[in-house]
């Protein structure tokens, strides 16, 4: 259950940072950070590491403190954030028709 909460938190935070209109004025448009903040897969990795780093301040999920968990959880966040952002859009479930 902890992993499900982790995935949902990371997906939500990634969606807000990449697509949220509230951040339009402060979201970088060019350069490295511009690319990072327009890619749910890229930003999802760093969101996963951030959420892992603050996980000791929440009771939703807890992860052991070691060197492998940030890499693994960042990768999990990246993959699931990208997959969910491709599956769900503003209009609901994305269905690609040829």
C-alpha positions in Angstrom: 0.0 0.0 0.0 2.9 2.3 0.7 4.1 2.1 -2.9 0.6 3.0 -4.2 0.5 6.1 -2.1 4.1 7.0 -3.2 3.1 6.6 -6.9 0.0 8.7 -6.5 1.8 11.5 -4.6 4.6 11.6 -7.2 2.1 11.5 -10.1 0.1 14.3 -8.6 3.1 16.5 -7.8 4.6 15.9 -11.3 1.3 16.8 -13.0 1.0 20.0 -11.0 4.6 21.0 -11.8 4.5 20.2 -15.5 1.0 21.2 -16.4 -0.4 23.4 -13.6 -1.3 26.8 -14.9 -0.5 28.3 -11.5 3.2 27.8 -12.3 3.1 29.3 -15.8 4.8 32.5 -14.7 7.6 30.9 -12.8 8.1 27.7 -14.9 11.3 27.9 -16.9 10.8 28.0 -20.7 14.3 27.4 -22.1 17.5 25.6 -21.3 18.0 22.6 -19.1 15.3 23.5 -16.6 12.9 24.4 -19.3 13.2 20.9 -20.8 13.0 19.3 -17.3 9.8 21.1 -16.4 8.0 20.2 -19.6 8.7 16.4 -19.4 6.7 14.3 -16.9 9.3 11.4 -17.3 12.3 13.6 -16.5 10.7 15.7 -13.7 9.0 12.6 -12.3 12.4 11.1 -11.5 13.4 14.2 -9.4 10.0 14.3 -7.8 10.4 10.7 -6.7 13.8 11.5 -5.1 12.3 14.6 -3.5 9.3 12.7 -2.1 11.6 10.0 -0.8 13.7 12.6 0.9 10.7 14.1 2.7 9.1 10.7 3.4 10.4 10.7 6.9 8.0 13.5 7.7 4.9 11.7 6.7 3.0 8.6 7.8 1.7 7.7 4.3 4.8 5.8 3.4 8.2 5.1 4.9 11.3 3.8 3.1 14.6 2.6 4.5 17.4 5.1 4.4 20.1 3.7 2.0 21.8 4.6 -1.2 19.6 2.4 -3.5 16.1 3.5 -2.5 16.4 7.1 -4.0 17.5 5.7 -7.4 14.8 3.0 -7.4 12.0 5.2 -6.2 13.0 8.0 -8.6 12.9 5.5 -11.4 9.5 4.2 -10.3 8.2 7.7 -10.1 9.5 8.6 -13.5 8.0 5.5 -15.2 4.6 5.7 -13.5 4.3 9.5 -13.9 5.0 9.2 -17.6 2.7 6.2 -18.1 -0.2 7.8 -16.2 0.3 11.2 -18.0 0.0 9.4 -21.3 -3.0 7.4 -20.2 -5.0 10.3 -18.7 -5.4 13.8 -20.1 -7.6 16.8 -19.6 -10.4 15.1 -21.6 -10.2 11.8 -19.6 -8.7 8.5 -20.8 -6.5 9.1 -23.9 -7.6 6.8 -26.8 -5.5 6.9 -29.9 -7.5 6.1 -33.0 -5.9 5.6 -36.4 
